[in-house]
């Protein structure tokens, strides 16, 4: 393959180039970020030792489900690909931890790294759904290409429709768009002024709103393949009862919605931990196994609920 992507979980995974170079993205592997509350489902098998032999690490932003400082145990000389924009909290943090090989890239700047061309994007908008005075200061997105195979890893930096059109025009055609379909935030799960019914209704409304935005982006960008990506987590410990109200769901549900709603000639791709997708041919190395919702509920209630 000229370019492949091996999925780990949430926004974690590894791009593999035609010569075998490997770029790891946003390694959050161990449950318990955000004060012990955020966990993976399915539980990950990958450990930090499994991913230390990569050629570079792309860190999209400072949130711990993308940059888990507790277990960021890479060699201090590891090339780290980061956006140079705005307050640069992430760059300051990495430097304070002693990392000496930061490959900083300006907004819309491009560098060559081994067999890849890498372009970075600053936040496309302050907020996709609301007016915001401050808004998003920290996110980045990465466009990675190898020969004529191009993938956009948007992470939590969801493009606007205008940005999607510009990316298609200036960097396209896009082979794979990795797009966030989740809204991580306190609403409605933490709002005690809402009844149970209102929380469930808002949960559905927010999911539908997010799916619709992904559909609109895909119709504008016209990637060959779209991967529902990032923001996939469940809550453990005392907060586990809030899972049913989160602005998040499984990538299965997003994929099913997109397929039914229609995304033109684009195709939905779903991956599980360890699945590798050949972006050039559009073929995964394993058959996709859907997430078992009943097992997920059992695991949260029997295992994750006990976390401190």
Backbone torsions as a table, in degrees:
resi	resn	phi	psi	omega
1	UNK	NA	142.5	172.3
2	UNK	-69.4	-35.1	-180.0
3	UNK	-152.4	132.2	177.7
4	UNK	-134.1	161.2	176.8
5	UNK	-132.6	124.9	176.9
6	UNK	-104.3	118.3	-174.6
7	UNK	-82.4	142.3	173.0
8	UNK	-112.1	-68.5	179.6
9	UNK	-179.3	154.3	-177.6
10	UNK	52.8	-114.3	178.1
11	UNK	-107.0	16.0	-177.6
12	UNK	-92.6	141.4	177.0
13	UNK	174.8	177.3	-175.7
14	UNK	-130.0	124.5	170.1
15	UNK	-83.5	134.9	-179.8
16	UNK	-121.7	124.7	-176.9
17	UNK	-88.7	176.0	-174.3
18	UNK	-65.4	-22.9	178.4
19	UNK	-99.2	6.5	176.3
20	UNK	92.6	2.2	176.3
21	UNK	-66.3	146.9	-173.3
22	UNK	-127.5	128.2	175.8
23	UNK	-117.2	117.1	179.6
24	UNK	-84.8	137.3	178.0
25	UNK	-111.8	131.6	166.3
26	UNK	40.7	67.4	-177.7
27	UNK	-77.3	99.3	164.7
28	UNK	-113.1	110.4	-172.4
29	UNK	-115.9	-25.7	-172.0
30	UNK	-108.1	128.8	179.2
31	UNK	-55.2	153.4	170.3
32	UNK	106.1	18.1	171.8
33	UNK	-74.3	171.5	-173.1
34	UNK	52.6	66.8	175.4
35	UNK	56.6	33.8	175.4
36	UNK	89.3	2.4	-169.0
37	UNK	-97.4	-29.7	-173.2
38	UNK	-90.4	132.5	-177.9
39	UNK	-134.3	162.8	175.5
40	UNK	-89.6	144.6	161.2
41	UNK	-137.7	128.5	-5.8
42	UNK	-64.7	155.2	177.1
43	UNK	-56.9	136.3	-175.9
44	UNK	-81.7	145.7	172.5
45	UNK	-95.7	-28.1	-177.3
46	UNK	-62.7	134.5	175.4
47	UNK	-112.0	167.4	179.8
48	UNK	-62.1	-33.6	178.7
49	UNK	-64.5	-28.1	179.5
50	UNK	-68.5	-20.5	-172.6
51	UNK	-117.6	11.9	-177.3
52	UNK	-77.0	-14.1	-175.0
53	UNK	-91.7	18.1	179.2
54	UNK	-77.5	170.0	-178.2
55	UNK	-92.2	-19.4	177.5
56	UNK	-164.5	160.6	175.5
57	UNK	-124.3	127.4	172.4
58	UNK	-94.7	123.0	175.5
59	UNK	-112.5	116.5	-172.8
60	UNK	-77.2	-40.0	179.8
61	UNK	-167.1	-178.5	-165.0
62	UNK	-82.3	-15.1	-177.2
63	UNK	-61.0	141.2	-169.8
64	UNK	-69.9	-13.2	173.3
65	UNK	-82.3	3.6	174.0
66	UNK	-122.5	-38.4	176.8
67	UNK	-126.1	96.0	-177.7
68	UNK	-92.1	93.6	-174.1
69	UNK	-60.2	-26.6	-178.2
70	UNK	-60.1	-34.9	-173.2
71	UNK	-129.6	31.9	179.1
72	UNK	-88.0	65.7	-167.9
73	UNK	-94.9	55.5	179.4
74	UNK	-95.5	159.3	173.9
75	UNK	-55.3	139.3	-175.7
76	UNK	-63.7	-17.2	178.2
77	UNK	-96.0	3.7	178.7
78	UNK	-58.1	129.4	174.9
79	UNK	-62.8	123.3	179.0
80	UNK	-113.4	122.6	-178.2
81	UNK	-93.5	116.7	-175.8
82	UNK	-140.0	152.0	177.1
83	UNK	-78.2	135.7	175.0
84	UNK	-103.3	97.8	-173.9
85	UNK	-162.9	141.7	172.8
86	UNK	64.0	-142.5	-175.2
87	UNK	-70.4	-15.6	176.7
88	UNK	53.4	44.7	177.8
89	UNK	-57.3	-40.2	-176.9
90	UNK	-65.5	-45.3	-180.0
91	UNK	-60.2	-45.0	179.9
92	UNK	-61.4	-41.7	-179.4
93	UNK	-64.5	-47.0	-179.0
94	UNK	-63.1	-40.0	177.8
95	UNK	-65.0	-39.4	-179.6
96	UNK	-66.2	-25.2	177.7
97	UNK	-84.8	-1.8	174.6
98	UNK	95.2	7.6	177.9
99	UNK	-75.2	128.7	-168.2
100	UNK	-112.0	-4.8	-173.0
101	UNK	-120.6	59.1	-179.8
102	UNK	-83.2	123.8	174.7
103	UNK	-97.5	92.3	-174.8
104	UNK	-86.6	139.4	-176.8
105	UNK	-129.8	129.0	179.3
106	UNK	-74.1	163.9	176.4
107	UNK	-55.0	126.1	-178.3
108	UNK	65.7	12.1	175.4
109	UNK	-83.6	154.3	-178.1
110	UNK	-128.5	137.2	172.3
111	UNK	-126.5	158.5	169.9
112	UNK	-97.3	134.4	174.4
113	UNK	-137.1	113.2	-174.0
114	UNK	50.9	-126.8	-176.9
115	UNK	-88.0	5.4	-175.7
116	UNK	-101.8	152.6	162.3
117	UNK	-109.6	130.8	-175.0
118	UNK	-126.2	125.0	177.0
119	UNK	-116.9	140.7	179.2
120	UNK	-114.8	150.5	176.8
121	UNK	-127.1	134.4	172.0
122	UNK	-73.3	173.9	179.1
123	UNK	-50.4	129.0	-178.0
124	UNK	-72.2	-26.1	-178.7
125	UNK	-157.4	159.4	176.8
126	UNK	-67.9	-39.4	177.5
127	UNK	-160.1	136.6	-175.8
128	UNK	-72.9	-21.8	-171.7
129	UNK	-124.4	-9.8	-177.4
130	UNK	-137.3	155.2	167.8
131	UNK	-68.2	138.6	178.4
132	UNK	-141.1	136.5	179.1
133	UNK	-78.9	-47.5	179.4
134	UNK	-93.1	-65.1	175.5
135	UNK	70.1	-154.9	-170.3
136	UNK	-75.0	116.2	179.0
137	UNK	-106.7	-14.9	-161.9
138	UNK	-118.4	-17.3	-171.4
139	UNK	-76.1	162.2	170.8
140	UNK	-143.7	163.6	171.0
141	UNK	-129.7	152.6	-178.4
142	UNK	-125.0	129.9	171.7
143	UNK	-104.4	124.2	-177.3
144	UNK	-124.2	133.2	-179.5
145	UNK	-136.1	151.3	177.0
146	UNK	-138.0	114.6	-168.4
147	UNK	55.3	-121.3	-176.6
148	UNK	-106.2	15.3	178.8
149	UNK	-99.9	121.6	-169.5
150	UNK	-125.4	128.0	176.3
151	UNK	-121.4	138.2	173.4
152	UNK	-107.5	115.3	173.8
153	UNK	-98.8	98.5	-174.1
154	UNK	-82.2	-15.1	-176.7
155	UNK	50.7	-129.4	178.1
156	UNK	-92.8	2.5	-177.8
157	UNK	-93.7	72.6	-174.7
158	UNK	-68.1	127.0	-178.7
159	UNK	-66.9	154.3	165.8
160	UNK	-79.6	169.3	178.2
161	UNK	-61.7	-39.9	179.6
162	UNK	-62.3	-44.5	179.6
163	UNK	-62.6	-39.6	-179.6
164	UNK	-60.7	-41.4	179.0
165	UNK	-66.4	-40.2	179.8
166	UNK	-65.4	-43.2	179.7
167	UNK	-60.9	-44.1	178.5
168	UNK	-60.7	-44.7	-175.4
169	UNK	-69.0	-43.0	-171.3
170	UNK	-93.6	-23.3	-175.1
171	UNK	-125.1	-5.4	-172.3
172	UNK	-77.3	180.0	-3.6
173	UNK	-70.4	145.5	-178.8
174	UNK	-88.1	125.6	-180.0
175	UNK	-78.2	-46.5	-176.5
176	UNK	-136.4	125.9	173.4
177	UNK	-109.8	119.3	179.1
178	UNK	-101.0	105.4	-167.4
179	UNK	-121.0	135.8	179.4
180	UNK	-76.3	129.9	-178.8
181	UNK	-114.5	9.2	-173.7
182	UNK	-114.3	155.0	173.2
183	UNK	-119.1	100.0	177.7
184	UNK	-83.5	119.4	179.9
185	UNK	-179.7	173.6	-174.8
186	UNK	-78.4	-12.2	-176.4
187	UNK	-99.6	135.1	-1.0
188	UNK	-92.1	0.7	-166.2
189	UNK	-63.3	-28.0	-175.1
190	UNK	-103.6	9.8	-175.6
191	UNK	-98.9	103.1	-173.8
192	UNK	-75.1	-10.1	177.0
193	UNK	-80.9	-0.9	176.6
194	UNK	-102.3	141.8	175.1
195	UNK	-75.8	168.6	176.2
196	UNK	-53.2	-47.0	-178.4
197	UNK	-63.6	-41.9	-179.1
198	UNK	-65.5	-40.0	178.3
199	UNK	-62.2	-45.4	-179.9
200	UNK	-64.4	-38.9	179.4
201	UNK	-65.8	-42.2	179.3
202	UNK	-67.8	-38.4	175.1
203	UNK	-55.1	-48.3	-180.0
204	UNK	-64.3	-44.4	-177.4
205	UNK	-60.6	-43.0	-178.0
206	UNK	-66.9	-41.5	177.8
207	UNK	-61.4	-46.7	-179.6
208	UNK	-61.5	-41.1	178.3
209	UNK	-59.5	-44.6	-179.1
210	UNK	-66.7	-45.1	179.0
211	UNK	-58.3	-42.0	-178.0
212	UNK	-63.1	-40.6	178.4
213	UNK	-63.6	-43.0	177.5
214	UNK	-59.1	-44.3	178.5
215	UNK	-58.1	-46.4	-179.1
216	UNK	-63.4	-40.4	178.7
217	UNK	-63.1	-45.8	-178.2
218	UNK	-63.1	-41.9	179.2
219	UNK	-64.9	-30.6	177.8
220	UNK	-78.8	-43.1	-173.5
221	UNK	-83.1	-27.9	-178.9
222	UNK	51.6	51.2	174.7
223	UNK	-70.0	157.7	177.0
224	UNK	-67.6	-41.3	-179.0
225	UNK	-131.7	149.1	175.5
226	UNK	-128.3	131.8	-179.7
227	UNK	-114.2	112.4	172.5
228	UNK	-61.7	127.1	-160.7
229	UNK	-148.1	147.2	170.4
230	UNK	71.3	157.1	177.2
231	UNK	71.3	17.8	179.4
232	UNK	-94.5	106.1	-178.6
233	UNK	-152.1	164.3	171.1
234	UNK	-131.3	157.0	-180.0
235	UNK	-93.5	139.1	175.3
236	UNK	-111.9	-174.8	176.5
237	UNK	64.8	-148.1	-176.5
238	UNK	-62.9	-18.2	-175.4
239	UNK	-92.8	2.5	-169.7
240	UNK	-61.7	-24.4	179.9
241	UNK	-69.2	-12.5	-179.4
242	UNK	-84.0	-7.3	-176.0
243	UNK	-56.0	-36.0	-174.9
244	UNK	-72.3	-10.1	178.5
245	UNK	-109.6	1.4	-175.9
246	UNK	-67.7	159.8	174.8
247	UNK	-84.1	32.7	-175.7
248	UNK	-132.4	158.3	173.4
249	UNK	-155.7	-174.3	-179.1
250	UNK	-76.5	155.6	175.1
251	UNK	-65.1	-26.3	175.9
252	UNK	-57.4	-46.8	-176.7
253	UNK	-65.0	-41.1	178.0
254	UNK	-63.1	-45.7	-179.5
255	UNK	-59.9	-41.6	-180.0
256	UNK	-65.2	-43.1	179.5
257	UNK	-61.3	-46.6	-178.2
258	UNK	-62.9	-42.5	-179.3
259	UNK	-62.3	-40.8	179.6
260	UNK	-71.3	-42.4	-174.3
261	UNK	-71.8	-29.1	178.7
262	UNK	98.1	126.6	178.3
263	UNK	-132.7	41.8	177.5
264	UNK	63.0	-134.4	-177.6
265	UNK	-91.9	0.7	178.5
266	UNK	-72.1	151.5	-179.8
267	UNK	-117.6	139.4	176.8
268	UNK	-79.7	135.7	175.1
269	UNK	-117.7	132.5	175.4
270	UNK	-121.6	136.0	-176.8
271	UNK	-131.2	149.1	171.9
272	UNK	-112.6	166.7	-179.7
273	UNK	-50.6	127.5	177.9
274	UNK	90.0	-10.7	176.9
275	UNK	-74.7	137.7	179.5
276	UNK	-117.3	129.4	-175.9
277	UNK	-110.3	120.4	175.7
278	UNK	-78.7	105.3	-172.4
279	UNK	-68.7	-26.8	179.9
280	UNK	-71.1	-48.0	-175.7
281	UNK	-93.3	-17.0	-178.4
282	UNK	77.1	23.1	-176.6
283	UNK	-115.6	133.3	173.8
284	UNK	-88.5	153.8	-179.6
285	UNK	-81.8	-9.6	178.3
286	UNK	-135.0	156.4	173.7
287	UNK	-73.3	138.3	-177.1
288	UNK	-73.8	133.4	176.8
289	UNK	-108.4	115.5	-179.7
290	UNK	-61.5	158.3	179.0
291	UNK	-76.7	134.2	179.3
292	UNK	-86.5	105.0	-174.5
293	UNK	-63.6	-36.7	-179.7
294	UNK	-67.7	-41.2	177.8
295	UNK	-65.0	-37.8	178.3
296	UNK	-60.8	-46.9	179.5
297	UNK	-62.2	-43.9	179.9
298	UNK	-62.0	-44.7	-177.9
299	UNK	-64.0	-42.1	179.6
300	UNK	-63.5	-46.0	-174.3
301	UNK	-75.3	-31.5	-176.4
302	UNK	-93.8	-33.7	-175.8
303	UNK	-105.6	-60.3	-171.4
304	UNK	-66.8	-31.0	-178.6
305	UNK	-61.2	-23.3	-177.3
306	UNK	-83.3	-9.4	-179.3
307	UNK	-61.7	148.8	176.1
308	UNK	-91.4	NA	NA
